[in-house]
């Protein structure tokens, strides 16, 4: 039974980093590697006939099934602000691309809070969330696959070293996240180095500031590598780099 949708990032040909609150309780997953998956979803049939989303992978669709997802320890945002909101999906079929995402070294985000403050720092957030919400129509399939944002605070009561709080100001050419973007990467500047995964917002339509669970935590990086090894995946492809 279909339980929900989220975004994610390929760390290796078979390893997808995503959010914990979406894989929590899921028995399996299906991963689509195309911009328009679900664009032609028909409520009457419950599927998109061109991609098979969310029930199947059609022959012409770049899609694969995945084994039991792994949850870092998310418990419905218990322990806030340390929500442990991260998850992994192991693909049944490898997906080969020219470049994979990397993880930032532990504490990399802390180093951005310099004497001048984080005002010159930018992040790129990407996600494949829903295409309609009230009161404003959003079309991520064509126009909102990524946005540039800036940190608001790197260490306050809402983040405390575990979460990354970023701006969301579409009125000034910026933007935020929407439902379904959860698990999508927060890249440092214009690199492919992930510093967080989209986690939560403070209101129903994700206006205002956004929050991501920081991935530059040693315990999270160790868990990614240990889980991949336990699942008999090649861990040498997991890149952990400085920013």
SULTA-V366323 format. One record per residue. N is the residue number from 1. SS is DSSP state (alpha for helix, beta for strand, coil for the rest). BURIAL is # if it has 24 or more other ideal C-beta (glycine too) atoms within 12 Angstrom, else .. D_CENTER is the distance of its C-alpha to the mean C-alpha in Angstrom with 1 decimal. Layout:
# SULTA-V366323
N;SS;BURIAL;D_CENTER
N;SS;BURIAL;D_CENTER
This chain:
# SULTA-V366323
1;coil;.;22.0
2;coil;.;18.9
3;coil;.;17.1
4;coil;#;13.9
5;coil;#;11.1
6;coil;#;7.3
7;coil;#;5.0
8;coil;#;4.4
9;beta;#;6.5
10;beta;#;10.2
11;beta;#;11.8
12;beta;#;15.1
13;coil;#;16.7
14;coil;#;15.9
15;beta;#;13.0
16;beta;#;9.4
17;beta;#;6.9
18;beta;#;4.7
19;coil;#;5.9
20;alpha;#;9.7
21;alpha;#;11.1
22;alpha;#;10.3
23;alpha;#;11.8
24;coil;#;14.5
25;coil;.;17.6
26;coil;#;16.5
27;coil;.;19.1
28;coil;.;17.5
29;beta;#;14.9
30;beta;#;15.3
31;beta;#;13.0
32;beta;#;14.0
33;coil;#;14.0
34;coil;#;15.5
35;coil;#;15.0
36;coil;.;17.4
37;coil;#;16.5
38;coil;#;17.9
39;coil;.;19.6
40;coil;.;22.9
41;beta;#;22.1
42;beta;.;25.5
43;coil;.;25.8
44;coil;.;29.3
45;coil;.;28.2
46;coil;.;24.6
47;beta;.;23.3
48;beta;#;22.7
49;coil;.;25.8
50;coil;.;24.6
51;coil;#;21.4
52;coil;#;22.1
53;coil;#;18.9
54;coil;#;18.2
55;coil;#;21.1
56;coil;.;22.0
57;coil;#;21.5
58;coil;.;24.4
59;coil;.;26.2
60;coil;.;25.2
61;coil;#;21.5
62;coil;#;19.1
63;beta;#;17.7
64;beta;#;18.0
65;beta;.;18.1
66;beta;#;16.7
67;coil;#;18.4
68;coil;.;17.9
69;coil;#;14.3
70;beta;#;14.4
71;beta;#;13.5
72;coil;#;13.7
73;coil;#;16.1
74;coil;#;14.5
75;coil;.;17.4
76;coil;.;16.8
77;coil;.;16.0
78;coil;.;19.3
79;coil;.;20.2
80;coil;.;18.6
81;coil;#;17.7
82;coil;#;16.8
83;coil;#;14.5
84;coil;#;13.3
85;coil;#;10.1
86;coil;#;8.5
87;beta;#;9.3
88;beta;#;10.5
89;beta;#;11.9
90;beta;#;15.1
91;beta;#;16.1
92;coil;.;19.8
93;coil;.;20.3
94;coil;.;19.2
95;coil;#;17.6
96;coil;.;19.2
97;coil;.;18.1
98;coil;.;19.7
99;coil;.;17.1
100;coil;#;14.1
101;coil;#;11.5
102;beta;#;13.0
103;beta;#;12.5
104;beta;#;14.6
105;coil;#;17.7
106;coil;#;18.2
107;coil;#;19.2
108;coil;#;18.3
109;coil;#;17.0
110;alpha;#;20.3
111;alpha;.;22.2
112;alpha;#;21.0
113;coil;#;23.0
114;coil;.;26.3
115;coil;.;29.7
116;coil;.;28.9
117;coil;.;25.7
118;alpha;#;22.2
119;alpha;.;23.5
120;alpha;.;23.3
121;coil;#;19.7
122;coil;#;17.1
123;beta;#;13.3
124;beta;#;11.6
125;beta;#;8.6
126;beta;#;7.5
127;coil;#;6.8
128;coil;#;9.3
129;coil;#;10.4
130;coil;#;14.0
131;coil;#;16.9
132;beta;.;19.3
133;coil;#;19.7
134;coil;.;22.8
135;coil;.;24.4
136;coil;.;22.7
137;beta;.;21.8
138;coil;#;18.5
139;coil;.;18.2
140;coil;#;14.7
141;coil;#;16.2
142;coil;.;18.6
143;coil;.;18.1
144;coil;#;14.8
145;coil;#;12.2
146;beta;#;11.7
147;beta;#;13.4
148;beta;#;15.0
149;beta;#;15.1
150;coil;#;16.9
151;beta;#;16.9
152;beta;#;19.2
153;beta;#;19.9
154;coil;#;18.8
155;coil;.;20.9
156;coil;.;22.2
157;coil;.;22.6
158;coil;#;19.2
159;coil;#;17.4
160;coil;.;20.1
161;coil;#;18.3
162;coil;#;15.4
163;beta;#;13.3
164;beta;#;12.9
165;beta;#;14.6
166;beta;#;14.4
167;coil;#;16.7
168;coil;#;16.4
169;coil;.;19.7
170;alpha;.;19.9
171;alpha;.;23.7
172;alpha;.;23.8
173;coil;.;21.7
174;coil;#;18.4
175;coil;#;15.8
176;coil;#;13.1
177;coil;#;10.4
178;coil;#;11.6
179;coil;#;11.3
180;coil;#;9.1
181;coil;#;6.4
182;coil;#;5.2
183;coil;#;2.3
184;coil;#;1.9
185;beta;#;4.2
186;beta;#;7.2
187;beta;#;10.1
188;beta;#;13.5
189;coil;.;15.9
190;coil;.;16.1
191;coil;.;15.3
192;coil;#;12.8
193;beta;#;12.5
194;beta;#;9.3
195;beta;#;10.5
196;beta;#;7.7
197;beta;#;4.2
198;beta;#;5.0
199;beta;#;7.7
200;beta;#;10.9
201;beta;#;13.6
202;coil;.;17.4
203;coil;.;18.7
204;coil;.;18.5
205;coil;.;17.6
206;coil;#;15.1
207;coil;.;17.8
208;coil;#;18.6
209;coil;#;16.4
210;beta;#;12.7
211;beta;#;11.3
212;beta;#;8.5
213;beta;#;9.3
214;beta;#;10.9
215;coil;#;10.6
216;coil;#;14.0
217;coil;#;15.8
218;alpha;.;18.3
219;alpha;.;18.1
220;alpha;#;14.4
221;alpha;#;15.2
222;alpha;.;18.3
223;alpha;#;16.7
224;alpha;#;14.4
225;alpha;#;17.7
226;alpha;.;19.9
227;alpha;#;17.9
228;alpha;#;17.8
229;alpha;.;21.5
230;alpha;.;22.4
231;coil;#;20.9
232;coil;.;23.1
233;coil;#;20.6
234;coil;.;21.5
235;coil;#;20.0
236;coil;.;21.7
237;coil;#;19.1
238;coil;#;16.5
239;coil;#;16.9
240;beta;#;17.0
241;beta;.;18.4
242;coil;.;19.7
243;coil;#;18.9
